[in-house]
Amino acid sequence: MGYLCDLGSGQTVYLENVQHQTLVTVASSYPGQQQQSSSGFQTGSWTAPPEVLRSTIGLVVKLYTDQGEWFISIQGSRLSVLNEAPSLAEAQPLQVQSVAHKPGDSRPTMPSIQPMPLMTPMPPMTMGNMQMDRNTMSMQMGSMHMSMNPIAPSASKASQTNTAGSHTADEQRNFCSQCGTAITPGDRFCAHCGHQLG
Ligand SMILES: [Zn+2]
């Protein structure tokens, strides 16, 4: 939310109060050329909409904040805070309109909502001797096997009892090497993922 003022001859000024700062952006567009300069001023929070005046000393932005009144002079693309209130007796106020967004060069006024990219199914993650499979919620780390499958209790029990002895061979026979699902010894294919078993 900010305020936009057309200064004429292709120049606009955009005013925004961000926390206790006033951001002033002067944009000039000439044929084939775009210029923009921004400055931030510690002015405090606005208490009223800003005013833009064309005075004898040039363009002046008048701000009403909780720290008092501020005057910022705009000279071309140069912005400076005036220490004293300028004589605005013959100043002409310019039309300031409130806008929701800072006008972009070519961006539409309304932010376009990008559709979220579809989640691609993750292949099993392998890290050294650690394997994780999101499909079965199972994890294999060396001889250790964890699984969230309905048959997990028996699987984890089997791997626990196996850790005492020579477990590697049993392990490979009892669990699918692809997805880690417990399999019936003698099965040629994993019932879960169809992986051909050794
Ligand atoms: Zn499998």
Residues whose N, C-alpha, C, O or C-beta is under 5 A from the ligand:
A	BS01	ZN	C176 Q178 C179 G180 T181 C190 H192 C193 G194 H195
